[in-house]
Amino acid sequence: MKLTVQVKLLPTPVQAAALEATLHACNEAATWASGVAFARDVKRNFALREHAYGEIRARWGLGAQAAQHVIKKTCDAYAALKANLKAGNLGKPWSKRYRRATEKPVAFRPEGAQPYDDRMLSWQVGERRASIWTVAGRVKDMAFTAAPEQLATLALYRRGESDLLMRDGMWFLLATCEVPEAPPNTDPDGFLGIDLGIVNIATTSDGEIMGGRELNRTRLRERTLRTKLQRKNTPSAKRRLKKRRRKEARRAKDINHKIAKHVVAEAERTSRGIALEDLTGIRERVRLRKPQRATHSSWSFAQLGQFIAYKARKAGVPVVHVDPAYTSRTCAECGHIDRANRVSQAWFACRSCGFVDHADRNGSRNIRARAEELWRRGAQSTAPDPLPEPGRGTGRKRSTTASGARCASPPL
């Protein structure tokens, strides 16, 4: 299974200047190569090399490996654009967004990520040092740091390319690691149902509620502050906005990681599988009042689902995605479906049998029951790969079983 380990570089001012010059040169060359590919309609790697390789090396002074990675990055960008167009992610062919994406070449930001292979980058994990190629020559003995778990993963399982990127004035390397998977549990002892929500981020069928009230209060506070700073529109307000722009996302990501780790550990401990809702397209299906739109749009349910999925795959825990329709209105005891069963956001009271329970726990029990039914019908599922980092792919595709459960393709 492919995972990405992020390490933070600690360059000296001279080393940081060399890294910045390297990113600027590589991305400027990629933008030029993109123009050549667009003008000549040559968007395949080896074909584009014939038109761009020599000019890139001569004009920007890039090494052979760097020039090839620049061309490959350009071709990958056009492949991603083609996939987005085909999937309809950029609107209809007559829309303004679609035309804006197709009527001019792809451009690269000056500080966009640049891939490195083992000829351009070497690691000394034990000493926490790296040697990296730059346009100013090879920079040796560059310090880096990471969490102990990440360093162990890096030392044992690093394979393939790494990406150099700068974010908010800090330098990072994203290293690809091939982490072995645990043997999948093909005979789980039931399922642990997970109901995902906004007020309560995740509720298990065991009755455990992982609330999101603190996160939602923080988001509201950040959103209010953002509105005030945007209205001021002064240089200092813009600097503060830029400094805080990723803070909320980092906090939500940290909470999602902790919840996913806890859920997978509990399922592994009890030899159960995990049942999740298939919430694909929920943002398009649900219509909300204006005050609720920002809260709903900041709901990171997809990220939490991805974290649970890849941690489950690593642990060998099966995951089944079920249809979420009417799980919040169905009684987990008698199966009666009624909109009036949902008394409030927090409580469920069945109009048929009188069963009363926490609404999210009732929903998670319904999700568990649907997963067990799908499993009995042969809709076995393993957790899919994690989403790749920007500019990086995993090569796995999802399939759908006859019974409707989404599954990942088996390892090659």
N, C-alpha and C positions, 0 to 999 in steps of 0.2 A: 504494500500500500504506500502510495506517495504522500509524504507530508512535507511541509515547508517549515524550516527552522529559521527564525529571525535572530541575527546577532547584531549588536550595535558596535560600530567601529569607533575607535577613539583616536582619530588622527591628530597629528600636530598641525599647526596653521599651514606649514609648508606642504604637508601631505594632503590636507584638505583642499588647498588651492590646486594641486595636481589632479585630485579626483574630480573637482568641479570642472576644470578645463577638459578633462576626458569626457565627462557626460555631455558637455556643450558641443564638443567636436563630433562625438558619435551621433547625437541627435540632429545636429545640423546636416551631417552626411546622410542620415536616414531620411530627413525631409527632402533633400536633393534627390536621393534614390527613389523616393516615392513619386516625385514629379516625373522622373524618367519612366517609371513603371506605368504611371497614368497616361503619359503622352504616347508611349509605344504599345500600351496594352499588354505589357509583359509583367506578369505578377507571380511567376513561379521562380523558385530560388535559383536553380542553375541557369535558367534562361536570363534572368536579370543580372546575374554575375557577368555575363558577356558584355553587357552595356555599362555596368557601373563599377565593377571591382577595381579596374586600373585607375579610374578617375578618383575614386574615394581614397585610394592609397596615395596618389600623387598630390591631391589638393589638401587633404586633411592630415596626411602623415600617419595614418593608422596602420597598425601591424596587420599581418595577413589574417590572423584569427579574428581580430576586431572588425576588419572590413567584411569578412564573411558573416559575422554575427549581425552587423548593421543591415546587410542585405536580407538576411533571414528574418530579422525583426520587421523589416518593411513588408515582406511577403506575408508574414503572420498577421500583420495589421490588416492587410487587404482580405485575407481569409476570414478574419473575425468580422470585418465589415460585411462581407458577402453572407456570412451566416446570420448576422443580425437582420440584414435586409430580407433574407428568405424567411426568417421567423416572424417578420412583421414588427420587430422591436423599434423600428424607425418610422413607423406609420405606413400609409399607403403610397404607391408610386407617385401620386400627384400632390402629396403633401409637401409643405415647405421644408420640414425636417428631412424628409427623404431626399429631396432635390439638393439640399445643402450638403448632405453626406456623399452624394454621388457625382455632383457636378464639378468637384475640385479634388486635387490630390489629398491624401491623408497627411497631416502635419504632426510633428512630434514636439512636445514641450522641451525646452532646453535642459530641464532636469529630469527628464523621463528615465525610467530604469534601463540599464544596459546589461545584457547577459554576458557571463564570463564562463569559460570552460577551464579544465585543469591545466591547460597550457598557459593561460593568462592569470590563474589564481591558484595559489597553494596555501594549505592550512597547516599550522602547527597548533593543534587544539590543546595539547597539554600545556604549552607555554602561553596560550591565548594570543597568538601572533599570526598574522597573515602576510603573504607577499603577493602584491597585486600590480598588474600592468597598468600604466598610465601613458598619456601622450608625452609626459616629461621623463619617461623611463620607468624602470621597475622600482616600485616602492616596497622596500623590505621592512620587516620588523614593525608592521602596523598593528597596534594593540586592538583587541576587541573584547567584548564582554557579553555574557548571556547567563540565563538561569542554569543551575547545575544540571537539571534534567535535559535542557536543550543542548548543553555541551556534551553530555553523555550520548544523546541521540546523534549529534553531529559526528562524534568520534567513531561510532559504531556503524552508522547506516548511511552516511553521506554518499550520494551517487549523482553524477551528471552535473548540470549547470547550476550556477548561482547568479542572482541578480543584484547588481549594485544600484542603490537608489538613495536619494537625499530627500528627507521629509522634515520640514520645519527647521532647517539648519542642522539636522542630525543625519549621520551617515549609517546606512544599514546594508547588510548582505543577507539575502534570502537564499538559503541553501536547500536544495532538493534532497530528501532522504527517503530511501526505500526501507520502510519499517515492516518487519514480518507481522503477519496476522495470526491470531490465535485460531485453532481449529473451530469451525462454526458449530454451534450447538444445534443439532438437527432434531432433537427431541426435547423442546423446552417444557418445563413444568408450569404451563400457563403463561399469561402475559401481564405485563405491568402497563396499564393504560395511562396515557399522559394527555391531559386536556390543557391546551395552550390558550392563554388569554392575556388581556392587557392589565386588568386590576390584579389578578393573580397570574404571574408569568407561567407557572406550571403547577398542575394539581394531579397527583397520582391516584390511582384506584385504591391504594392503601390508605388514602385519607390525608396524605401529607400535602400541605399547601405551601408553595414557595412564592410568597407575595411580591408584588411589584410596586406597592404603594410608595416606598422610599424612592425608587427609581423614577416613578411618575412625578413625584413632587420635585425631584431634582430637574427633570426635563422641563417642567412648567417654569421653574425658577430660571433655568438657562434660556428658555424661549422668551420669557419676559425681559431678561437682560439683553438678549440679542435684539429685540424690538427697539428697546431704548437706544442702544448703540447705533442701530441703523438709522434711527430718526435724527440723532445728533450729526452723523455723517462728517465728523471732524477727523483729521489725521490720527489723533490719539485713539479715537473710537474705532477706527479701522484697524489700527495695530492691535487693539485689545480683541476685536472680533477674530482676527487672524490667529491670535494666540490661543483662543478658546474654541476654535471651530471643531476640533476633533475630541475635545474633552468628553462630551456626552457619549460619543460613539465608543470611546475607549472604556468608559464605565459600563455601558450596556454589554459590550463584548466580554468584559471580565465577569459580570454576573452570569451571562449565558454559559461561559466556560464552566463556572462553578456548579451551576444547576445540571448541566449535561454530565459532568464528571460524577456527581452524586447519583443521578438517575441510572447511569450505566453501571456504577458500582453496586447499587442495590439490585438491579436485574441480574448481574453476574453472580452476586452472593446467593441469591435465591434460585438460580438456574432457570430464570424466566426469560422470555423475549420482551420486546418493547413494542407497544402499539401507539402509533402517532396518527394524527389527522392529516389527510392530504389537503392542504390549504392553498394549493396552486390556484392563482387567479382570484383570490378572495378580495383583493383591493379593487378589482374591476367589477366584481359582483355586488359588493356592498355599497349602498348609497347612504351617506351620513350628513348630518347637519354641520354647518360650518364650524362651530366650536369643537366638534369631535374629530375633524379631519386631520389636524396636526397630530393629535394623539394616536390616531389609527395609522397614519403614515409613518410614525416613528416606532411602531411596533415591530420589533426585530424577530418575529416568529420563525422566519425562514433561516436566519442565522442559528437560532437555537436548535432547530430541527437538523441542520447540517452538522452542528457540533455533536449532537446526540448520535447521529448516524455514523460519523467516522470513528468516534470513540467506541461505539458498539461494535463496529467491524473489527477494530483493533483488538477488542476483548473477546470476539467470537460470539457476540450476543445477536440473535436474529431480530430484525426490525420489520414490522408490517405497517404499511400506510393504508388507512381505511377511509371510506367516504364519510365526511363529517356531517352529512345532511341529517337534521333533526336530532342530533345527539344531545342537544341542550333541552329539547322538548319531550324526549322519550323517558318514560319511567324505567329505571334500571331494575325494578322489582317485577312489575306486571307487563311492561312493554307498551302501555297506553301512551299515545302521542296526542298532545294538545298544547296549543300555544299558551293557554292559560296555566299550564303546569309551572311555567317559569314565573314565580310570584315576583321576584326582584332579581337584581344582579347576583345577589348572594344566595338566595334560597329557592329550592324546588319543592313543590307540593303537588302530588299526583291527584287529579280530580276523580280518578277512578277508584284507586285502592287506598288513598290517604297517606301514602308513603311520603315522608319529609326528610330531606337531606340537603347538604350544601350543594348548590347548583353545579359547581365545577366538579365536585367529587362524583355526583350522579352522571355527569357527562363523561368523565374518565372511565367509569364502570361500563357505560355503553360502548365506548371505544374499545375497551378490553374485550367485551363480548363479541364485537364484530371481528376483531383480530383473531380470536380463537376460532370463530366460524370459518373465516378465510383460511386459516391454517389447516383446519380439518378437511377443507375442500382442495387442499394441495397448493395453495397460493403462498409457497414458501418464499421468503425474501431475506436478503442480506443487506446490511447497511451500505449505501453507496459511498463512493470516494468523496472526500471533502472538496469543496469548490477550489479550483486553482487560484493562485495569486494572479494579479493582472499581468497579462503577457505570458502566461504559463498554462499548459493544458495537461490533462491526465490521460486522455485517450479512452475513457470509458463512456459508455452510453447507457441510458436507462431504457428498460423495456416494460411492457405491461402484460401481466398474466391474463388468462382468459377470464378469471374471476374478478379482475378489476384491481388487484393490489399492485402497486408500483414496486418494481424490483430493480436491483442493479445487475448488470451483466456480470457473470462470474469472472474471476481472475483469469487472465490469459495464461 
